[in-house]
Amino acid sequence: MSAIDILLIGKNAAEAKQKNPKVINATLGTFYDEDKKMIIPFVKDKFMQIQIDNIFPYGTTNGGDTFKQNILNWVFDQTKEEIETHFKTDVIATPGGSGAISIAFNSYTNPLDSVLISDIKWRYDFFTNAAKIKIEDFVLFENTKFNLTSFHEKLQKLTEQQQKVLVVINDPCHNPTGYQLSQNEWEEIINIMNQYHQNEITLLLDIAYFDYDPEGLEKTREKFLQLKKVLPHITPLLAFSASKSFSMYGLRLGALIGLFQTEKQAEYFKKHAYEDALGKWSTAPSVGIELFNEISKEKETYKKIITKITNQLTKRGNLFIQEASKQNLKHYPFKGGFFVLIPVDDPLKCYEKLVKEEALHVVPMKEGLRIALCSVTKDEIKQIVHKIKKTL
Ligand SMILES: Cc1ncc(COP(=O)(O)O)c(C=O)c1O
């Protein structure tokens, strides 16, 4: 199956829903509450308070010092001090988490290199195609666990082929499966990468959904402290998505965060990440930066709001797993987040059948059908399980 355009599939589903209210749209990675409301009232209030004079002028390429401090405070929170004692940090504002991924792929690889990503993954192929690089897949699962053997084999292969190796890990709440690495798996991944000190390794952590970690805001941030174990030949980069964390999808804000153990790494980021942004979009939209800076003034209030959203999401996830087990519908290992993935033999055919016969829109991927738990109600979840089971 060639790369799929999830946004287009989502647009078709939204159009079908307008024509027929019975349509269930479980396509897009956008959070809707049980009343089908997407915009978070707190975020809307803050948006209304933005000073227009602050958003019409050009911003700066990195997003400015206030943005940098606010991002570091939001992403690392209680672990910030410890992280900053161990690493020098830098931040660049980007249009969505997508912009952060795009910079990492362009700036931290050589032309025609391959990057290491799991076989089951989000649509990173659009970014690698744009950066004129390739993907080396490792097998994500061995039974219900992260496949460390495949990860190690493929990393070894790449370290022999090329000097620079970029590794992508999308955790927690992996898209599309909802898998979550255990503490032990994280330690092993770092141990494996630490062995290849003759190479320059970039660890791109795609944390688009980390604020929805079912283990909570504090626990998910504690996991960042594992990064203190990486040796200096590894540069951890974090791709943050404000789209997901604040339901501000269309405003296009994200950030690429660099953690450095050497001056050379810090200088490299300053030059290459900045120049890549300058060559692509110059500055991220000021409106997103300003809104994020406003929200940051009441960070503690927003933490309570997002915790409630995560609880709703967790309830949906639990319900799905419960219904699926009742109806004997298989799914890939799932722990939480926006999506769950159902293995099917012919995803495209199954998708078409579900649309035509069941008015159910999901995303067909190479390995199965992706269900966006984030965008459906608890009632719809029961129907989704039933409809898929019936169609298989
Ligand atoms: C795994 C993953 N990473 C990154 C992104 C980028 O999000 P955005 O560019 O909208 O912030 C997404 C969006 O769906 C995603 O699913």
The ligand as an SDF file (V2000), in Angstrom:
LIG
                    3D

 16 16  0  0  0  0  0  0  0  0999 V2000
    2.8070   10.7320   15.6500 C   0  0  0  0  0  0  0  0  0  0  0  0
    2.5960   12.1410   15.2290 C   0  0  0  0  0  0  0  0  0  0  0  0
    3.6390   12.9750   15.2450 N   0  0  0  0  0  0  0  0  0  0  0  0
    3.5160   14.2550   14.8760 C   0  0  0  0  0  0  0  0  0  0  0  0
    2.3150   14.7720   14.4500 C   0  0  0  0  0  0  0  0  0  0  0  0
    2.2930   16.2010   14.0080 C   0  0  0  0  0  0  0  0  0  0  0  0
    1.2910   16.9640   14.4750 O   0  0  0  0  0  0  0  0  0  0  0  0
    1.1000   18.4780   14.1120 P   0  0  0  0  0  0  0  0  0  0  0  0
    2.0110   18.8290   12.9920 O   0  0  0  0  0  0  0  0  0  0  0  0
   -0.3140   18.6250   13.7190 O   0  0  0  0  0  0  0  0  0  0  0  0
    1.4470   19.2250   15.3530 O   0  0  0  0  0  0  0  0  0  0  0  0
    1.1900   13.9340   14.3960 C   0  0  0  0  0  0  0  0  0  0  0  0
   -0.1030   14.4110   13.8950 C   0  0  0  0  0  0  0  0  0  0  0  0
   -1.0370   13.7190   13.6460 O   0  0  0  0  0  0  0  0  0  0  0  0
    1.3450   12.5900   14.8100 C   0  0  0  0  0  0  0  0  0  0  0  0
    0.3140   11.7310   14.8080 O   0  0  0  0  0  0  0  0  0  0  0  0
  1  2  1  0
  2  3  1  0
  2 15  2  0
  3  4  2  0
  4  5  1  0
  5  6  1  0
  5 12  2  0
  6  7  1  0
  7  8  1  0
  8  9  2  0
  8 10  1  0
  8 11  1  0
 12 13  1  0
 12 15  1  0
 13 14  2  0
 15 16  1  0
M  END
$$$$
